[in-house]
Amino acid sequence: MTKNKSIPDLRLGTRGSPLAMAQAHQVRDLLGAAHPGLEVEIVVIATTGDQVLDRRLSEVGGKGLFTKEIQEALLDDRIDLAVHSMKDVETWLPDGTVIAAVLEREDPRDALICPRADSLDALPPGAVIGTSSLRRQAQILHRRPDLRVETLRGNVQTRLRKLEEGVVDATLLALAGLRRLGKQDVASGIIGVDVLLPAVAQGAIGIETRRDDARTRDLVAPLDHAPSSICIRAERAMLAALDGSCHTPIGGLAVLDGNSGLSLEGLIAQPDGSALHRGSRHGAASDAEAIGTDLGRALRSRMPADFFA
């Protein structure tokens, strides 16, 4: 008689890219360490964002294209938790889900990859930078209007290959992703946040569960890194106040100051870099969402009314 295959204790949903898989394995390992004997099955789910690679996300529906199918599987009870790069998670979650944990954040800065330069300022006039991010495009062109920015999408490996093929002169990738893939050595320079403010929640991995699934929420609770979670809440509150999407170049970074303080810097810009506004707020970490909301509203007031149409 054939023995029935054991049923996993948890089903973990993820995209299938090398980076997403690395993050999924990290979460599985952490769950195993927190709960010895817990069996976690990784379920790979294809997303629209992984399949449409010839256009900017803003042209085909926004960053939710990397999470929609996974969230549908979560709500349909085909998986118990979803692992996301938090910068890919839309501002508002679907009804019935919650970010139950945020892992300790990696370095949120952007990395320049270029065989000829180690900084944006060192790039020669007319150099072509490949990126699909309007946030990066706006800040690059604001600082260096003499450069050209062309759309470059795909996973880390695809972008590195296109750089080697000479499709572009340089590209930018999140340092956190390079580190998780063990490819940080390809970076020719790390861009300071004073030059290129990161995307909201860049470098953070989030775990999404069903709101009413107390068992799964309890299992993932030990993985939550409170300082990172506080900072992400402030940044996402700013994003919500701005009503930001992939159509809007927005940057944001919160850092804890001592034991109880939080500083938040935010940015909003025109896609062509012709206008760029930065602002900052400081307050108690316990007021993270209020700080983010206040800064978001202040930045929003500095843009023309039709900018958000």
C-alpha positions in Angstrom: 0.0 0.0 0.0 1.4 3.4 -1.0 1.8 5.9 1.8 0.0 9.1 1.3 2.2 12.1 0.6 2.2 14.4 3.6 0.2 17.6 3.4 2.4 20.7 4.0 1.6 22.8 7.0 1.8 26.0 5.0 1.6 26.8 1.3 3.8 29.8 0.4 3.0 31.7 -2.8 5.7 33.5 -4.8 6.7 34.7 -8.2 9.2 32.4 -10.1 12.0 34.8 -10.8 15.4 33.9 -9.3 15.1 36.9 -6.9 11.6 36.0 -5.8 12.6 32.4 -5.3 15.6 33.5 -3.2 13.3 35.5 -1.0 10.8 32.7 -0.7 13.5 30.3 0.4 14.6 32.8 3.0 11.1 33.0 4.4 10.8 29.2 4.4 14.1 28.9 6.2 13.1 31.5 8.8 9.8 29.7 9.4 11.6 26.4 9.8 14.0 27.9 12.4 11.1 29.5 14.3 8.9 26.4 14.2 11.1 23.2 14.0 9.3 20.5 12.0 7.0 22.9 10.1 6.6 21.9 6.5 6.4 24.7 4.0 5.6 24.2 0.4 6.7 26.8 -2.1 4.0 27.4 -4.8 5.2 29.3 -7.9 2.6 31.6 -9.4 3.0 33.3 -12.8 2.1 37.0 -12.7 1.2 39.3 -15.5 4.2 41.5 -14.6 6.6 38.6 -15.3 5.0 38.0 -18.7 4.7 41.5 -20.2 8.3 42.8 -20.5 8.3 45.1 -23.5 6.5 48.1 -21.8 6.7 50.1 -18.6 4.5 48.9 -15.7 2.7 52.2 -15.8 1.6 51.4 -19.3 0.1 48.0 -18.5 -1.5 48.5 -15.1 1.1 49.3 -12.5 3.2 47.4 -10.0 0.2 45.4 -8.8 0.8 43.2 -11.9 3.5 41.5 -9.8 1.1 40.7 -7.0 -2.4 40.4 -8.3 -2.4 36.7 -9.2 -0.6 35.8 -6.0 -3.2 37.7 -3.9 -6.0 36.0 -5.8 -4.5 32.6 -4.9 -4.3 33.8 -1.3 -8.0 34.9 -1.2 -9.0 31.7 -2.9 -7.3 29.6 -0.2 -4.9 28.0 -2.7 -2.0 29.4 -0.6 -1.7 30.4 3.0 0.9 33.2 2.7 2.4 35.3 0.0 6.0 36.6 -0.1 6.5 40.0 -1.8 9.2 42.6 -2.4 7.3 45.3 -0.5 8.2 47.9 -3.2 6.0 45.9 -5.6 2.9 45.9 -3.3 0.2 48.3 -4.3 -0.7 51.1 -1.9 -4.0 49.5 -0.9 -4.2 45.8 -0.2 -7.2 43.7 -1.3 -10.0 43.4 1.2 -9.4 40.5 3.4 -5.5 40.5 3.4 -2.9 42.1 5.6 0.9 42.4 5.7 1.5 40.1 8.7 5.3 40.5 8.9 8.1 42.5 7.4 11.6 40.9 7.4 14.6 42.9 8.5 15.2 45.4 5.7 18.3 45.1 3.4 20.2 48.2 2.2 17.5 50.2 0.4 19.9 52.1 -2.0 20.2 51.8 -5.7 23.3 50.4 -7.4 24.8 51.7 -10.6 26.0 49.0 -13.1 28.3 50.5 -15.7 31.7 49.4 -17.1 32.7 53.0 -17.6 31.6 54.9 -14.5 31.0 54.4 -10.7 28.5 57.3 -10.3 25.8 59.2 -12.2 28.0 62.3 -12.3 30.9 60.3 -13.9 28.7 59.1 -16.8 29.7 60.9 -20.1 27.2 63.3 -21.7 24.6 61.5 -23.8 25.1 58.1 -22.1 22.1 55.8 -22.2 20.7 54.5 -18.9 18.3 51.6 -19.1 15.5 51.5 -16.5 11.7 51.0 -16.3 11.4 53.1 -13.1 9.9 56.5 -13.5 11.3 57.3 -10.0 14.8 56.7 -11.2 14.2 58.4 -14.6 12.9 61.6 -13.0 15.8 61.9 -10.5 18.4 61.1 -13.1 17.1 63.6 -15.6 16.7 66.3 -12.9 20.3 65.9 -12.0 21.7 65.0 -15.5 19.4 66.3 -18.2 22.1 65.6 -20.7 21.7 61.8 -20.2 19.2 59.6 -22.1 16.9 57.2 -20.3 15.4 54.2 -22.2 13.0 51.6 -21.0 14.7 48.4 -19.8 12.7 45.7 -18.1 13.2 42.1 -17.1 14.7 40.3 -14.1 18.2 41.0 -12.8 19.8 38.5 -15.1 18.0 39.9 -18.2 19.1 43.4 -17.5 22.7 42.5 -16.9 22.7 40.6 -20.2 21.3 43.6 -22.1 24.0 45.8 -20.5 26.7 43.3 -21.7 25.2 43.3 -25.2 25.5 47.1 -25.4 21.8 47.8 -25.5 22.4 50.5 -22.9 25.5 52.1 -21.3 24.4 51.7 -17.7 21.5 50.4 -15.6 20.3 50.7 -12.1 19.2 47.9 -9.8 18.2 47.7 -6.2 21.3 46.8 -4.1 19.1 44.6 -1.9 18.2 42.3 -4.8 21.8 42.0 -5.9 22.8 41.1 -2.4 20.1 38.4 -2.1 21.3 36.9 -5.4 25.0 37.1 -4.4 25.6 39.5 -7.3 26.6 42.6 -5.4 30.0 42.5 -7.1 28.5 43.6 -10.4 27.8 47.1 -9.0 30.2 49.7 -10.1 28.9 52.2 -7.5 26.3 52.6 -4.8 24.1 55.7 -5.3 23.6 57.7 -2.1 20.0 58.5 -1.1 20.8 62.2 -1.4 21.3 61.6 -5.2 18.6 58.9 -5.8 15.9 58.5 -3.1 14.8 54.8 -3.1 11.4 53.5 -3.9 9.0 53.3 -1.0 9.7 50.0 0.9 12.7 49.2 -1.3 14.8 46.5 0.3 12.0 45.0 2.4 10.4 41.6 2.1 6.7 41.4 3.2 4.6 38.4 4.1 0.9 38.8 3.3 -1.8 36.6 4.8 -5.6 36.5 5.0 -6.8 38.8 7.7 -9.0 36.1 9.3 -6.3 33.4 9.2 -5.1 33.7 12.8 -3.1 30.4 12.6 -0.9 31.6 9.8 -0.6 35.1 11.2 0.7 33.6 14.5 3.2 31.4 12.7 4.7 34.3 10.7 4.6 36.8 13.6 8.1 35.8 14.9 9.6 36.8 11.5 8.4 40.5 11.9 11.3 42.9 12.4 9.7 45.7 14.3 12.1 48.6 13.3 11.7 47.7 9.6 7.9 47.3 9.9 7.6 50.8 11.5 9.6 52.4 8.7 7.7 50.7 6.0 4.4 51.8 7.5 5.6 55.4 7.5 6.7 55.2 3.9 3.5 53.5 2.7 1.3 56.0 4.6 3.1 58.8 2.6 2.4 56.9 -0.6 -1.2 56.5 0.3 -1.5 60.3 1.0 0.0 61.0 -2.4 -2.3 58.4 -4.0 0.9 57.2 -5.7 1.1 54.6 -8.4 3.6 53.5 -11.1 2.5 56.6 -13.0 3.9 58.8 -10.4 7.7 59.3 -9.7 7.8 58.9 -5.9 10.6 58.1 -3.5 10.6 57.7 0.2 12.8 56.5 3.0 12.2 56.3 6.7 14.9 55.6 9.3 14.7 55.2 13.0 16.6 57.8 15.1 17.6 56.3 18.5 15.1 54.3 20.4 11.9 56.3 19.7 12.4 58.8 16.9 11.7 58.4 13.1 12.8 60.5 10.2 11.1 60.3 6.9 12.2 61.9 3.6 10.0 61.9 0.6 10.1 63.0 -3.1 7.7 63.6 -5.9 8.7 64.6 -9.4 7.6 65.1 -13.0 8.6 62.1 -15.1 10.9 64.2 -17.3 12.7 65.6 -14.2 11.6 69.2 -15.0 10.2 69.6 -11.5 11.2 67.7 -8.3 10.2 68.3 -4.8 11.7 66.8 -1.6 10.5 67.1 1.9 11.1 65.6 5.3 9.4 65.0 8.7 10.6 63.8 12.1 8.6 62.6 15.0 8.0 59.7 17.3 8.2 56.2 15.9 4.8 55.5 17.4 3.4 58.1 15.1 4.8 56.5 11.9 1.6 56.5 9.9 0.7 60.1 10.9 4.2 61.3 9.9 3.9 59.6 6.5 0.5 61.0 5.9 1.6 64.5 6.8 4.6 64.5 4.5 2.5 62.9 1.7 -0.1 65.7 1.9 2.6 68.4 2.0 4.3 67.0 -1.1 1.0 66.6 -2.9 0.2 70.2 -2.3 3.3 71.2 -4.2 2.3 69.6 -7.5 -0.3 71.0 -10.0 -3.8 69.7 -9.5 -3.9 67.9 -12.8 -0.7 66.0 -12.1 -2.7 63.3 -10.3 -5.5 63.1 -12.8 
